[in-house]
């Protein structure tokens, strides 16, 4: 089995995000970069599949600047077998549609049985790339997966939904996007970290994957951010002191729900 794990370099989730006032993109140089947390669940799931399926190969796939090489090495440190990194100055500012186009192009000619990826990135949170990637590759997409089972070429997944979960099946190859509930990611071992430094990263530019520069980046994206607003300051909460009967607090809560048009 051959599994592809797309990974992304994102600003530190806990850090304050800054937006470039010129093009309204995230200023990635003002916070430390990290491996997207959602991708760690995907990597863990791929590793668990490999432990159950001898002979499995796991390849990381990353689209990003040259500096994203450190993110790829982090992914490799978990025990992945190799990596493909697509890097080109023209990629800066690409939206979800352009990103999916590039990832799909990078997989042209690549054999794979399964693509496992996080359901979203912590910087954009569009949750669109997995389904778009599947559409480009003309394979099924199983999204928001909380449990994954593989029997031969049949993939069975439990999808999280607002009402609970649903069970879906597809015949591989297939794109799977996972949610946090699927597993608990392991930590890279010292051996894995040292081994990652020696593993080969197949670096490609847009020419190598046959994607025109005018189909990516800010100008080649299907969407654009026209304006941004800073997050409003946190408002002080309202304190209600009950008289011990519960009626004061209950009435205050009911009045607030009415004010907010929840009731």
N, C-alpha and C positions, 0 to 999 in steps of 0.2 A: 504493500500500500504506500502511496505517496501523498502526503498531506502538505498543503500550503497554508502558512499562517501570516496573513498581512499584519504588519505592525506599524505604529505611527509614533513619531517624535512630537511630543506636546509640551507646552509650558507646565511647570510644576502646578499640580491641581490645587495645592494649598496656597499658592502665591497670588498676589493681586495681579489681575490681567490688565495690560495696557494696550490701547488701540492706536494705531498710526492715524493721526488726524488727516493725512493726505488721501490715503486709499481705503481707510476704515478696516484694514486687516489687523490681526493681532500682532503686536510688536513682540516677536519671539526672542529678541535679544535682551529683553529687560527682566527675564526670569529664567531660572535654571531649567533646562530641558529634562524630561523624563520619558520613560516608556509608558505609553498610554495604559492605564490600569486595566481597562476592559480587555486589552490584548493579552494580559497575563492570564486571565481565565481561559482564553482561547488556547494559549500555549500549554497550560496545564491539561486541558482536555485532550489536546493532541498527544501530549506525553503519556497520558493514561491509556489512550487508544494504542499507542506504540508498545506500551508494556504488555498489552493483551494480544498484540498482533506482531509476532516476530517478523523481522525484515522490513518494518515500516521506516520510511524516510520522511523527515520533517524539514521543510524549507521555509525560512522567513522571507517575506516580500515587503519591501519598504519603498515608499516614494517620499523623497525629501531632499534637502540640501546635502552637500558633502558632509556637513557636521552630523547628519543623522547616522553616520557610520557608527558612532558610539552607541546609539540606540539599537542598531542591528547587532552589535557585539553583546549588548545586554541580553537581547533575545537569544542569541546563540549560547550564552552562558547557562541557560536552563538545560541545555543538552540537545539543542537542535543540530541538524546535520550540515546545513549550509544556508546561504542567503542570496537573494537577488536585491540589489538596490538600484532604483531608478533615480538619477539625479541630473538636473539640468536647470540652468538659471531661469528658463522660460516657465518652469512649473510654479513659481512663486505666485500665490494668490488664487490657485485653482480651487474651484468649488467642488461639491460632492460629485456632480456629473462628470466633470473633467478628471477628477481623481479616479473614478470608476473606469473611465475610458483608458487611462494610463495603466492601471493595474491589470485590466483585461489584456491590453496590448502586450504587456510584459510577460503574460502567460501564454502568448501565442507560440505554439510549438513545444510547450512544456506539458509533460504528462502529469496528471493529478487525479486522485480518486475523491479527494475531499478538500475543501477550503474551509478552514475554521477561523473565525475572526470575532473580535468584540462587536457588540451590537451598536456601539457608538464611540466617538472619540471625546475626550473630556474638554477639548477646546471648541469644537463646533457643535456636537450633540445633534446632528441632523438625523442620524439613524437611517440614512438613505443609501449609503455606499454598498452594503451587502446585497440588497435587492438589485441595485443598478449593475453591480458587477456580475451577478447571476444572469441578468438580462443580456449583457454584452457577450457572455460566454454561452448563452442558450442552454443553461442548466437550471434545475430547480433551486429555489431558495427556501430554506427553513430558518426563519428568523425568531429572535427573542426566545432562544432555546434554553431551558433549565435542566433538561435531562436528555442525554444522547445515547442511543444504542445502535450498534452496527452488526448486521448479520449478513455476511457475504457482501453483496452490493446494495442491500436494502438498508436504508437509514431511517430509524424511527426516532422521533423527537417529541418532547413535551414542550409546547410553546406557552409562555406566559401571556395571559390576556387580561383585560380589565375585569372579566367575570371569573377568572380562575386560571385554567389551563386547558389546552386541547392537544390531542395526540395526532400527529401527522406523519406520513411516510413518503419517501421518495426513493427512486433508484438512482444510484450514483453514476457519474460524478455529481456532486451537489455542493452548494455554498451554504454554510451554517454560521449564523451569528448567535453568540451566547450572551447570557446575562449573568449577573453576579452569583445568583443562587446555584449555578451549575457545579461549583467546586470551590476548594480553598487552595489558591496557588502555593506551590512550594517555593523555597528560597534557593537561589543558585548556590551550588557547592563551590568550594575553593578550586577543586579540580575542574569543574565546569567553567569557572571564570578564566582560569589559565588556559584551558583548551580553546575557549572562544577567541583568544588572541591569535591563535594560529590557523583558525578556519578561514577558508577562502570566501570572499564576498564577490559575487558576480556583479560588477558595477556597469550599468548601461545608461546611455543618454537617450534623448528622444529619437535621434536618428537611428539608433540601434533597434528600437522597438517600432519604428515606422509610424510615429505620431507627429503630425505637423505642429509646429510651435504655435500657430494661430488657433489651435483647438484646445489650448490649455492656458493657464495663467489668468490674470484678471480679464484681459480682453477676450480670451477664448472661452470664458465660463458662461453658462446659461443664466446665472443669477448674479446680482450685484447688491452690495450693501450701500444704500443711499444716505443713511444717516445713523448716528449712534448717540445714545444718551447714557451718562454715567448712572450707576445704580444709586437710587435715592438713599439718603441716610436712614438708618434704622430708627423707627419711631419708638418713643417710650411706651411701655405697655400700660394698660389701665388696671388698677388694683381695686377690687371690690371686697369690702369687709362684711362678712355675714354676721347676723346676730345670733347665730347658733341654731336657728330653726331650719336653715337651708332655703327658705323662701326668698330672701334677699338675693342670694347668689344665683338661684335658679331664674328669678325674674331678670336679673342683669344679663345672664347668658342668653335668655330668650330674646330680650330687647336687642342685644348685639347681633344675634342671628338674623333678626328682622332688618336691622340697619344695613347689614351686609347683603341683604336680599337672598340669604341662604334659605330662609323660611318664608 
